[in-house]
């Protein structure tokens, strides 16, 4: 088994108009792919780097042009997406686990594959390692999603290459991985949600040492997804004991739902539910139950109080959805 540390750079419409075809929309077109292959001991054994010739957005968005040390002349010398991604998947091999910094890259690579009419070869559910999340757990720095450059600085790693080139960022990410708790690589998987469950029997539940992630199937209405019966389960994800509610579920600023509980065996547990929308206009919910401490519960309670105060100031008849367990 090998680890594939992946990084992508992509462009977007310079005019703001997203191009669509019979397969779907392409808000971001991949223009560069970089990856590093590591063995089970996190030793770097190979690398992959390709520039991809644009086929959809033939001018760089001004924000992309400012960020990336690459121009359109360089990109036009590249190979087409299908050829590059085919070579990349062949280079990866079969027995691999993908590692990324954040959750965006695997979503975009699948979205680009679909746009080009390619079959998605990844398993379902598609599990991967989010090194940004693991870094945050191993090296708390006050930032929930620290940048790769911040992580490199915190670890005191040498910076010999510029950031925002795919192969350079993949290499830096691999170096950061070498300084993390590798036991977490065996248990702390993230779930890619480009494809979501189609029915109840496919709904996803992933339990790690301190977190449970539950992903529902898709629904036509946001409210239905947010109040799905499975989300209202009041059991500890580690031992199955009934939880005592400390802070009831409440809607935070019309976006996320939060709650807090206590397990007699495992202490305080924080709950969060996020509702997202797929490219096919289906709504699904992600519930995360996570071990926390008293300070974490107090923060949730304080957030609820502020939300109540905010709701009181709304015009009559306009309130956010709240459901109870």
C-alpha positions in Angstrom: 0.0 0.0 0.0 1.2 3.5 -0.9 0.1 7.0 -0.1 -0.6 9.4 -3.0 -0.2 13.0 -1.8 -2.1 15.1 -4.4 -2.3 18.8 -5.2 -4.1 20.6 -8.0 -4.1 24.0 -9.5 -7.2 25.2 -11.4 -8.6 28.1 -13.3 -12.1 29.5 -13.5 -14.1 31.5 -15.9 -12.6 35.0 -16.4 -16.1 36.3 -17.1 -17.9 34.6 -14.3 -20.0 32.5 -16.7 -19.7 28.8 -15.8 -19.5 26.5 -18.8 -21.8 23.4 -18.9 -22.2 20.4 -21.1 -24.4 17.3 -21.2 -22.4 15.9 -18.2 -22.6 18.9 -15.9 -21.0 22.2 -15.0 -17.3 22.9 -14.7 -16.8 25.9 -12.4 -13.0 25.1 -12.0 -10.9 23.6 -14.7 -7.7 21.8 -13.6 -4.6 23.2 -15.2 -1.9 21.4 -13.2 -1.6 18.2 -11.3 1.3 17.4 -8.9 1.6 14.3 -6.7 4.1 12.5 -4.5 4.0 8.8 -3.8 5.0 7.6 -0.3 5.4 4.1 1.0 3.8 2.9 4.3 6.7 4.6 6.2 6.0 7.9 4.5 9.2 7.7 2.6 8.9 9.5 -0.8 9.5 7.0 -3.6 8.2 8.8 -6.7 6.5 11.9 -8.1 4.2 13.0 -10.9 3.9 16.5 -12.4 2.0 17.6 -15.5 0.6 20.9 -16.9 -2.8 20.4 -18.5 -3.8 22.2 -21.7 -7.0 24.2 -21.1 -10.0 23.2 -23.1 -12.8 25.3 -21.5 -11.4 28.5 -20.0 -8.7 29.8 -22.5 -7.9 32.9 -20.4 -6.6 33.0 -16.8 -8.9 34.5 -14.3 -7.1 37.6 -12.9 -7.0 36.1 -9.4 -5.5 32.9 -10.7 -3.0 34.9 -12.7 -1.9 36.8 -9.6 -1.6 33.7 -7.5 0.1 31.2 -9.8 3.7 31.5 -11.3 2.4 30.2 -14.6 1.0 31.8 -17.7 -1.3 30.7 -20.6 1.7 30.2 -22.9 3.0 27.6 -20.5 -0.4 25.9 -20.2 -0.9 25.6 -24.0 2.2 23.5 -24.1 0.6 20.9 -21.9 -1.4 17.7 -22.7 -5.1 17.3 -22.6 -6.9 16.4 -19.4 -8.0 12.9 -20.4 -4.4 12.0 -21.4 -2.9 13.4 -18.2 -5.4 11.9 -15.8 -5.1 8.5 -17.5 -1.3 8.7 -17.0 -1.8 9.8 -13.5 -4.1 7.0 -12.5 -1.7 4.5 -14.1 1.2 6.0 -12.1 -0.8 5.8 -8.9 -1.4 2.1 -9.1 -4.1 0.1 -7.4 -3.4 -0.3 -3.7 -3.2 3.4 -2.7 -4.8 5.9 -0.2 -5.1 9.5 -1.4 -3.9 12.3 0.9 -4.7 16.0 0.4 -4.5 19.3 2.2 -8.2 20.0 2.7 -11.2 18.5 0.9 -11.3 20.4 -2.4 -8.9 18.5 -4.7 -10.6 15.2 -4.9 -13.9 16.9 -5.5 -12.5 18.9 -8.4 -10.7 16.0 -10.0 -13.9 14.0 -10.1 -15.9 17.0 -11.4 -13.4 17.4 -14.2 -13.5 13.7 -15.0 -17.3 13.8 -15.2 -17.2 16.9 -17.5 -14.9 15.1 -19.9 -17.2 12.1 -20.0 -14.9 9.8 -18.0 -16.0 7.1 -15.6 -15.2 7.7 -11.9 -12.8 4.9 -10.9 -12.8 5.5 -7.2 -14.6 3.3 -4.7 -17.8 4.3 -2.8 -17.6 5.5 -0.2 -14.4 7.2 -1.2 -12.2 7.5 1.9 -9.1 9.6 2.0 -6.7 11.3 4.4 -7.2 15.0 5.0 -3.7 16.0 6.2 -4.9 19.5 7.1 -7.4 18.1 9.5 -4.8 15.7 11.1 -2.3 18.5 11.3 -4.8 20.6 13.2 -5.4 17.8 15.6 -1.7 17.1 16.2 -0.6 20.7 16.2 -3.4 23.0 17.4 -2.6 26.6 16.5 -5.8 28.4 17.0 -6.7 28.1 13.3 -9.2 25.4 12.3 -7.9 25.1 8.7 -4.3 26.3 8.7 -2.6 27.0 5.3 0.1 24.6 4.1 2.7 27.4 4.3 1.7 28.0 8.0 2.1 24.3 8.7 5.5 24.3 7.0 6.5 27.3 9.2 5.2 25.8 12.4 7.3 22.6 11.8 10.4 24.6 10.8 10.6 22.8 7.5 13.0 24.3 4.8 11.3 26.3 2.0 13.4 25.9 -1.1 10.6 26.1 -3.7 7.7 28.5 -4.2 4.2 27.6 -3.2 1.2 27.4 -5.6 2.9 25.0 -8.1 1.2 21.7 -7.8 4.3 19.5 -7.5 5.9 21.9 -4.9 2.8 21.9 -2.8 2.5 18.1 -3.0 6.1 17.8 -1.9 5.6 20.2 1.1 2.4 18.3 2.0 4.4 15.0 2.0 7.0 16.6 4.3 4.3 17.7 6.7 2.8 14.2 6.7 6.2 12.8 7.8 5.9 14.8 11.0 2.3 13.7 11.9 1.0 10.9 14.1 0.9 8.0 11.6 -1.5 6.0 13.7 -4.1 8.5 12.6 -3.5 7.6 9.0 -5.0 4.1 9.8 -8.2 5.4 11.4 -8.9 9.1 10.8 -10.3 8.9 7.3 -12.3 11.7 5.7 -15.2 10.9 3.2 -15.3 12.5 -0.2 -18.9 13.6 -1.0 -18.8 14.2 -4.8 -21.0 11.1 -4.8 -23.5 10.7 -1.9 -25.6 7.8 -0.8 -28.5 7.1 -3.1 -30.6 5.2 -0.5 -30.8 4.6 3.3 -28.8 1.4 3.2 -25.9 3.3 1.6 -25.7 6.0 4.2 -22.2 6.4 5.6 -21.0 6.2 9.2 -17.2 6.6 9.9 -16.0 6.4 13.5 -12.4 7.4 14.5 -10.8 7.6 18.0 -12.6 10.9 18.8 -15.1 11.6 16.0 -18.1 10.1 14.2 -19.1 11.3 10.7 -22.5 10.4 9.4 -23.6 11.2 5.8 -27.3 10.9 4.7 -28.7 10.1 1.3 -29.9 13.0 -0.9 -33.3 14.8 -0.5 -35.1 17.2 -2.7 -35.6 19.8 0.2 -33.0 21.2 2.6 -35.4 21.0 5.5 -36.0 17.3 4.9 -32.2 16.6 4.9 -31.7 18.6 8.1 -34.4 16.8 10.0 -33.6 13.2 8.7 -34.5 10.7 11.4 -31.0 9.1 11.5 -29.5 12.5 12.6 -31.6 12.5 15.7 -30.0 9.4 17.2 -29.0 10.2 20.8 -26.3 7.5 21.4 -22.6 7.8 22.1 -20.7 6.8 18.9 -18.0 5.0 21.0 -20.1 2.9 23.5 -23.7 3.2 22.4 -24.9 4.6 25.7 -27.7 7.1 25.7 -26.4 10.7 25.7 -27.6 13.4 28.1 -28.4 16.6 26.3 -26.5 19.7 27.5 -27.4 22.1 24.7 -30.3 21.2 22.4 -29.9 21.4 18.6 -30.1 24.9 17.3 -29.6 26.5 13.9 -26.5 28.8 13.9 -27.1 31.8 11.7 -29.3 29.9 9.3 -26.4 27.6 8.2 -25.2 24.9 10.6 -26.9 23.0 13.5 -25.1 22.6 16.8 -25.6 20.7 20.1 -23.8 19.4 23.1 -24.1 16.2 25.1 -22.6 14.1 27.9 -21.7 10.4 27.9 -21.2 8.8 31.3 -18.2 6.9 30.0 -16.6 9.3 27.5 -17.5 12.8 28.8 -18.5 15.8 26.7 -19.5 15.4 23.0 -20.1 18.3 20.6 -22.5 17.8 17.7 -22.6 19.7 14.4 -24.9 19.1 11.3 -24.1 20.8 8.0 -26.5 20.6 5.0 -24.9 20.7 1.6 -26.2 20.7 -2.0 -24.9 18.4 -4.8 -24.4 19.3 -8.4 -27.6 17.4 -9.0 -29.6 19.8 -6.7 -30.0 17.2 -4.0 -29.6 18.1 -0.3 -27.7 15.9 2.1 -26.6 16.3 5.7 -23.3 15.6 7.4 -23.4 15.1 11.1 -20.2 15.2 13.1 -20.1 14.1 16.7 -16.8 14.9 18.4 -15.3 14.5 21.8 -14.8 17.9 23.5 -14.4 19.4 26.9 -16.4 21.7 29.2 -14.9 24.8 27.5 -16.2 23.4 24.2 -19.7 22.9 25.6 -19.6 26.4 27.0 -18.7 27.8 23.6 -21.7 26.0 22.1 -24.0 27.3 24.8 -22.7 30.8 24.3 -23.3 30.6 20.6 -26.9 29.4 21.2 -27.5 32.4 23.5 -26.2 34.8 20.8 -28.4 33.1 18.2 -31.5 33.5 20.4 -30.7 37.2 20.7 -30.2 37.5 17.0 -33.4 35.7 16.3 -35.4 38.0 18.6 -34.4 41.0 16.4 -35.8 39.4 13.2 -39.0 40.6 11.7 -42.1 38.8 13.0 -42.6 35.5 11.3 -39.0 35.0 10.1 -37.2 32.5 12.2 -34.6 29.9 11.6 -35.4 26.2 11.6 -34.8 24.4 14.9 -35.4 20.8 15.7 -35.2 18.9 18.9 -33.8 15.5 19.7 
